[in-house]
Amino acid sequence: MLIDAAAGEFLSRGFRHGGIESISRMTGIGKATIYRHFTDKNGLFSATVMRIIETLARPSFDFSQRTDSIETVLFDFAQRAIGLFLRDRNLALHRMVIETSHLFPDLARAVHARSTEWSLDTLKPYLDRMAANGTIDVVDTDWAARQFLNVATHGILYLMSPAPADEATRRALAEETVALFLGGAPAMTVQI
């Protein structure tokens, strides 16, 4: 209950503006009790972010069962990555850790790792197979998988500007991701 209230407070107001007093009022748990368990606001924040990380969705994407073209498979995967990244809670979490990364660099790295590992664990082996059978010419599939995910989610763009809510724009972004990944920069066509 306390961590859930702290998560709501920090995700909506950020670390700097989120407060122990507000969390105490929401939960009915005294500030002294909170400080006894977490030492200070930093301790509560760290525990809260770690709990949020544990609850992040790890969607499954089974490449091994796919027999479609690489374009279709990567398009479906890009749409899944875009949809996951653009969830309000995920955007709020990323914004929050960016705000605090100078104070909590380990938390920032943990959020990044958790929010990308689901994709790298499945995408990299798929790219390995595609490279091995000559479908794509990629030497470092780990790097390629990371770059594919970065392109699909547009890095930090949607942390600073509104994310596209309509399905057509998201489909266009996924299509452009695949085209760029497989065809290089000349394949870029979508204007944002």
Long-range contacts (C-beta under 8 A, 24 or more apart in sequence): 1-27, 2-27, 2-29, 2-34, 3-47, 3-48, 3-51, 6-44, 6-45, 6-47, 6-48, 7-48, 7-51, 7-52, 10-45, 10-48, 10-49, 10-96, 11-52, 11-89, 11-92, 11-93, 11-96, 12-92, 14-95, 14-96, 14-99, 15-41, 15-45, 15-96, 15-99, 15-100, 15-103, 16-99, 18-45, 20-44, 42-103, 42-104, 45-100, 45-104, 46-104, 46-107, 49-93, 49-96, 49-97, 49-104, 49-107, 49-110, 49-111, 50-107, 50-110, 52-93, 53-110, 53-111, 53-114, 56-90, 56-93, 56-114, 56-115, 57-84, 57-87, 57-118, 58-117, 58-118, 59-84, 59-118, 60-122, 61-118, 61-119, 61-122, 61-123, 62-122, 63-122, 63-123, 63-125, 63-126, 63-129, 70-130, 70-135, 70-136, 70-182, 71-178, 71-182, 73-126, 74-148, 74-177, 74-178, 74-181, 74-182, 75-174, 75-175, 75-177, 75-178, 77-119, 77-123, 77-152, 78-148, 78-152, 78-173, 78-174, 78-177, 78-178, 79-170, 79-171, 79-174, 81-119, 81-149, 81-152, 81-153, 82-152, 82-153, 82-170, 82-173, 82-174, 83-170, 85-115, 85-152, 85-153, 85-158, 86-153, 86-158, 86-163, 86-164, 86-170, 90-115, 91-158, 91-159, 91-163, 94-156, 94-159, 95-159, 98-156, 98-159, 116-146, 116-149, 119-145, 119-149, 120-145, 120-146, 120-149, 123-148, 123-149, 136-182, 144-181, 147-181, 148-177, 148-181, 151-177, 151-180, 151-181, 152-177, 154-192, 157-192, 164-192
